[in-house]
Amino acid sequence: MLRTMSVKPGPRQARAGHLLIIGGAEDKLRQRQILSRFVSLAGGTKARIVIISTASSLGDEATELYLSLFRQMGIGDVRGMRPLVREDANDERLVSQLDDATAIFMTGGNQLRLSSVIGGTALGRAMIERHQHGAMIAGTSAGASAIASHMVAFGTSGATPKQRMTQMSAGLGLLPGVLIDQHFEQRNRFGRLLALVAQSPALLGLGIDEDTAALVSPKGVLEVLGKGSVTIIDPAHIQTDAYEVKRHRPIMVSGVTLHSLPSGYRFDLRKRSLMAPLRPVSATDRELASLQAATNNTRRLIRRIAAEGADDTAPERARRRARRASRMDQEASE
């Protein structure tokens, strides 16, 4: 008589969290559709959020802005960190702040600074581990670019793809197989994303407009949120001469599949196929009323953060103007 052996089920595999990839300049004062969705998926008022502002050159101001915003939205447990060198990002005391986090939010600024400081460190590994065990990861502007395994490091604007117009580097590795560019329409970045996917056709190109986000589920389904569009460049059937073009000359690109998806539309990143759209999320009266609570200082800081990715010298120029104005006021009063 044959004996049958019962196999005990193994431990249940943890489910990864969502990724929220924001194109920058997200609405922080009115409807806050994108930030509200982030808070909801992070656990609502029970969320435990960590803000990482390494990318920003604005110092603690960027951290304080998001601390204030999330507290206004009812989150009691929100913390900030800003490791500036790799030694900081390998400090176990700092890394331990992620242990119970339900969500991590990366601010804008300079994505190369962010990946250079955090990529491959204990903090970078902890972020991947927390995401694999259910924590939501969000990034805006530079923080959005760094989410993928491959990242636009820097480059020039323009609609025509050209050789050497941009450079790619390693990101934080939270979303493999894609390449993300932000402020997409507003800074005319179509050409550089097209050039990069022509040079690396295994990657799917995602271009995300300002005040727009790509919400990626654990199953790889992308949902578009916000006022603009997400542009998806699929180079599966591409033809190109990128491998032989020299210097800064235009690249021939043919046969890519282009998707431009506004709010409510969905896309399966794994199957590379369009899905049925969803109804857009409407604003609540409570979100609209939050506009009244915004101060002029908050508005100015928001504008500075939005401009930071376009010109890293903008914050310092603004500080110099403020110092000159202060001196002029002081001299006028003497």
SULCOR-V756768 format. One record per backbone hydrogen bond with DSSP energy under -1.0 kcal/mol. NH is the residue of the N-H (numbers start at 1). CO is the residue of the C=O. E is the energy in kcal/mol with one decimal. If there is no record, write none. Layout:
[[NH	CO	E] [NH	CO	E]]
This chain:
[[17	131	-2.4] [19	216	-2.2] [20	137	-2.5] [21	214	-2.5] [22	139	-3.0] [23	212	-3.0] [36	32	-3.0] [37	33	-1.8] [38	34	-2.0] [39	35	-2.4] [40	36	-2.4] [41	37	-2.4] [42	38	-1.7] [44	39	-2.6] [46	43	-1.6] [47	44	-1.9] [49	77	-2.1] [50	103	-2.0] [51	79	-3.2] [52	105	-2.9] [53	81	-2.1] [56	53	-1.0] [61	58	-1.4] [64	60	-2.9] [65	61	-2.1] [66	62	-1.7] [67	63	-2.5] [68	64	-2.6] [69	65	-2.4] [70	66	-2.6] [71	67	-1.9] [72	68	-2.3] [73	69	-1.2] [74	71	-1.7] [75	70	-2.3] [79	49	-2.7] [81	51	-2.6] [89	85	-1.5] [91	88	-1.7] [95	91	-2.6] [96	92	-2.1] [97	94	-1.7] [98	95	-2.1] [99	96	-1.4] [101	98	-1.3] [102	48	-2.1] [103	48	-1.6] [104	136	-2.4] [105	50	-2.7] [106	138	-2.5] [107	52	-2.1] [110	55	-1.9] [114	110	-1.8] [115	111	-2.6] [116	112	-2.2] [117	113	-1.8] [118	114	-2.3] [119	115	-1.7] [121	118	-2.0] [123	89	-1.8] [125	121	-2.5] [126	122	-2.2] [127	123	-2.2] [128	124	-1.7] [129	125	-2.4] [130	126	-2.8] [131	127	-2.2] [132	128	-2.3] [133	129	-1.1] [134	131	-1.7] [135	130	-2.8] [136	102	-2.5] [137	18	-2.1] [138	104	-2.9] [139	20	-2.2] [140	106	-2.2] [141	22	-1.9] [143	140	-2.2] [145	141	-1.8] [146	142	-1.8] [147	144	-1.2] [149	175	-1.5] [151	169	-3.1] [153	167	-2.7] [154	167	-1.0] [156	165	-2.8] [158	188	-3.2] [163	249	-2.6] [165	162	-1.3] [167	154	-2.4] [169	151	-2.7] [171	149	-2.0] [172	146	-3.1] [173	148	-1.6] [174	147	-1.9] [175	147	-1.2] [179	204	-2.5] [181	206	-2.8] [183	23	-1.6] [184	208	-1.9] [187	183	-1.9] [188	185	-1.4] [189	184	-2.1] [191	158	-1.9] [193	189	-1.6] [194	190	-2.4] [195	191	-2.3] [196	192	-1.8] [197	193	-2.2] [198	194	-1.7] [199	195	-1.5] [200	196	-1.5] [203	200	-2.1] [204	177	-2.1] [205	233	-2.5] [206	179	-3.3] [207	231	-3.1] [208	181	-2.6] [209	229	-2.0] [211	24	-2.9] [213	225	-2.4] [214	21	-2.6] [215	223	-3.1] [216	19	-3.0] [217	221	-2.4] [220	217	-2.1] [222	267	-3.5] [223	215	-2.6] [224	265	-2.3] [225	213	-2.7] [227	211	-2.3] [230	261	-2.5] [231	207	-3.3] [232	259	-3.2] [233	205	-2.7] [234	257	-3.0] [238	235	-1.9] [239	254	-2.9] [241	252	-1.2] [244	241	-2.0] [245	241	-1.1] [249	246	-1.8] [251	161	-2.6] [254	239	-2.4] [257	234	-2.7] [259	232	-2.4] [261	230	-2.7] [264	224	-2.6] [265	262	-1.7] [267	222	-2.4] [268	273	-3.0] [269	220	-2.6] [272	268	-1.6] [273	268	-1.3] [275	266	-2.4] [278	264	-5.0] [288	284	-2.1] [289	285	-2.2] [291	288	-1.3] [292	289	-1.4] [293	290	-1.1] [294	291	-1.3] [299	295	-2.0] [300	296	-2.3] [301	297	-2.2] [302	298	-2.4] [303	299	-2.0] [304	300	-2.0] [305	301	-2.4] [306	302	-2.3] [307	303	-1.7] [311	307	-1.4] [314	311	-1.8] [317	313	-2.3] [318	314	-2.3] [319	315	-2.0] [320	316	-2.3] [321	317	-2.3] [322	318	-2.1] [323	319	-2.3] [324	320	-2.6] [325	321	-2.5] [326	322	-2.1] [327	323	-2.4] [328	324	-2.4] [329	325	-2.2] [330	326	-2.2] [331	327	-2.8] [332	328	-2.2] [333	329	-1.4]]
